[in-house]
Amino acid sequence: MAAKPGPLRPHEVRQSYARPRPHESVPGEPELGDSFLIVTEGEVTEKQYFESLRATLQISPVTVQVVHPHCTDAEGLVRAAMSLYEKDKQGRRIAREATGNRDVEEFDHVWVLFDTDVPSRQSQLNSAITLAQKEDIHVGWSTPSIEVWLLLHFRDRPGPILESKTGERLLRDAWGHRYDKNASTFSQLWKDLRPNIKAAVERSRQTREYHEQASTLFPPDPSTQLDLLVRALNASVQPPMRILP
């Protein structure tokens, strides 16, 4: 007798026996040992997540730099990333603060991470994305907020979230603990996020596919592009250190 359908528990991904779809390409097509500059809107959550992932993948902080600048507006974050390098004649992005052999000379990939709730209300979202595209900067946006990405570590795509406070509540309920944006809270949360990264990446891909098929207006709620950055970082390390297939 076939198992009855029901809600997934943490760590589970719905199995499908249909012919697998080809994987999305990873932005920038990273190669082994590539360097990354990641500029985050969040001082704690985004920054600590990718610092923790960097440690899990055993990548040097020199090779993958995670930076939280003083600004938090979407376009300002893109410009903050641009201020950390200068392009040479070959178009390479040379790190401005490289001072010696222990510093990365250039950034192969540049990512800017921000939530879309505030820039959407302030009509900044499109200008920030346009500027990033002109500079070949990848944007890791989350709608309405980073909590969507964290929530996908524990459950399938929820319905529209609309505002970040709702995302925080849904994450708290899915995790089963009090949630806030403090560093001490994140260190506890990471212990439960870490085993579920593979599931979150797959759920994020499924969410993106759902919105594409539904022709949802941009930015689709809920959704996130952070799975693409996780996949890019994963692809930049030797196979034995990878956490994704």
N, C-alpha and C positions, 0 to 999 in steps of 0.2 A: 504494500500500500504506500502511495506517495506521501511524503511528509506534507502536513498542512502549512500553507503560507502563513507568515506572521512577521512581526517586527524583528529586525536584526538586533542581536546583542553586540556590545563593543567587541572589537577584534574580528567581526564577521563581515564578509562581503557576499552579496547575493551571487550565487553561481549561475552561470548561463552556459548552456550546451550548444548554443547557436554558433555558426562559423565566426571565429574571432575577427573583429575589425582591425585594420592596420593601425598601429600606434601613431599618434600625432608626432610630428617632428619636434625636437627640442629646440627652442629659440637659440640661435647662435651656433647650433651644432657644435657644442663644446668637445674638446679633445682632452686627452689625459694631461693633467698638470696645468690646465688653463687657469688664469687668474681672474678673480671677480672683485668688483666693487659693488657693494650692496648698501644703498642709502635708504634708511627707514624713517617713516613718519613717527612711529611709536618709539618712545624712549626705553620701554621695557619689553612689551610683548613681542613685537616683530624682531627687535634686536636680539633678545635672549633666545628666541626660537631658532634663528639662523646661526647664532653663535653655538647653541647646543647641537644643532645639526652638523655644523662644521666639525665639532669635536667628535661626534658620532662617526663621521666619515673619515676621521683622522687627517683632516686638512689643516695645514699651518695657518695661523691667523695672518701671516704675511701674504699668503696666496689668496685667501678670501678675506677681504676687509669689510666689516660691517660697521657702518657709520650712522650715527643719529645727529644731524645738524641742528642748529638753533631754530631754524624755521620749521613750520609744519604744514604750510599751504602747498597744494599739489605742484603748482608751477615753480614755487620756490625750491621745492625738493629736487626737481629736475635741474634747476640752475645750480643748486648746491653740489650735485653730482658733477656737473660740468666744470665747476671751479676746482675740482680735485685732480684734473688732468689737463694736458694740452696736447693737441694733435701735431704730429710731425708731418713731413712731406709725404710720407707713405700712408698717412691716415691712422697710424698707430696712436693709441691714447697713452701718453707718457705720464706717469704719476708725478704730480708736482712735488710731493713730499719725499720722494725717493732720495735717500742720502748716502746709501752704501750698499754693499753686496747683500746685506740681510733684508733690504727692502725690495719689493717687487718693482721692476722697471716700468712695466706697462700693464694696463688692464685689458684683458682680452674680452671681458664681458662687463657691462655696467647695467645694474638693475636699480630701479626706484620703486619703493613699496609704499602705497598709501590706500586709505579707505576712500570710497567714493561718496559717502553720505554728505560730508561737508562741502567738498568741491562741486558736487552736483547742485546743491542749494545756492552756492556762490557763483555758479556759471563759470567755474574754472576748469572743469574736468576736460573738456575738449581741447582747450588751449594747452593744457599740460601734456596731454597725450600727443598732440600735434608737434609740440616742441621736442618731446622725447623721440618721436619717430624721425624727425629731421636729424637728430644727433645719433641715431642708431642706439638708443637707450631702451632697454626692455622695461615695461611697466608691469609691476605685480600688484594689480588693484584687487580689492575685495569689496563686495557690495552686500550689505551696506558697510561692513566693517570686518576687521581681522577675525572676529569671533566666528564668522562663517567657516573659515578655514579650520579653526580649532574644533568647531562643532562636527565637521565632517570626519574627524578622527574617531568619533563615537557613534554616529548615526548617519542614515541616508539624508538626502536633500530634503529640508523642510519646505513648507510653503513660503510665500513672501514674508520677509522679516521687517522691512520698511525702515527701522531705526536701530542704532547700535545697542540701545538699552535692551531691546527685545532679544537681540543676539546674545548679549551677556546673560540674560535670564535662561535662554534655551541651553547655553553652554553649561551653566551652573546645574540645571536639571539633568542634563545628559552625563555630566561628570560625577554628580552626586556630592559635591562639596561646594563650599562658599567660594565664589570667584570674584576677584578684583584684579586690578592691573599692577599690583605690587610685585616686586622681584621675588619676595619670599613665597608668594602664592604660585608664581610661575614655576619655581624650582620643584614644587610638589606636583603641579600639573604636568610638567614635562615627563615625569616618571610614567604617566598614563598615556601621554601623547606618543612617546617614542615607539611602543610596540604596534601602534596603529597607523604609522605613516603610510605604509603601502595601501591600506584600506582608504585613507583620506585622499591619496593621489587618484585612485580609481574612482571614488565617489565624485571627486571634483571633475574628472573627465566626463563622467556620465551626466553631471549637472550642466556642463558646457554643451554637451551634445543635445540635451533636452531643450535648452534655450535656442540653439541653432535651428532645431527642427520646428520649434514653436514660433520662430521669428520674433522673439521677445525684444522689446525696445531696449536700447542701451542706456544705462548699464543694467544688465539683467539681475533681478533680485530673487533669490540669493545666488551669488556666484563668486568665484575667486580664480585668480591666475597664479596663485602661489605654488600650486602643484608643478607648474612648468619650471619654476626656479628650483624646486626640490629635485626634479628630474635632471636639470642641467648640472647641478652640483654633483649629483650621483654619477652622472656620465663622465665627470672630470677626474674620477679616482680609479685606481686599479680594480678590476672585477672582484678580487677577494674582499675588498673593503666596502663594496656597494651594498645598499640596503633594499634596492629595487632591482628587479630582473632586467 
